[in-house]
Amino acid sequence: MSVDRKALTRQYKETPRTMGIGQVRNLTSGKVLLIAGLDLPSLLNRHKAQLRLNAHSVKTLQADWNAQGADNFAFEVLDTLTPVDKPDSDPAADLRALEEMWLEKLSPFEPAGYNRQPKRT
């Protein structure tokens, strides 16, 4: 059985990505890092890989991961956006609004969470 790599690549590129909000949750302390992205599964996988490689940019999250181990963390999808089927649509504004809603709801800011407090303008 031969695999048509070009067809598989085309299918992958044409498959809509899951956009939305996710979190890395410390099951011991309950602290979370809220994340938002246009390709949420890939984003969650990237955070997991950075933690495994001891290369995550959020030092307090990395320290907790190192001290408590991978089994004490969950990588979860909280909310998703349905892609709008319009050629000129940009989901970024909708994603930002959804992220703001979740930040307000969870308030995952240091020291109670792993997100940095937003700068006031």
Protein Blocks (a to p, Z undefined) as FASTA:
>chain_A
ZZdfklmmmmmmmpccdedddddddfknopacddddfblmlmmmmmmmmmmnopafblml
mmmmmmnopklpccddfbdcddddbfkbcfklmmmmmmmmmmmmnopacfkbmbdcdddZ
Z
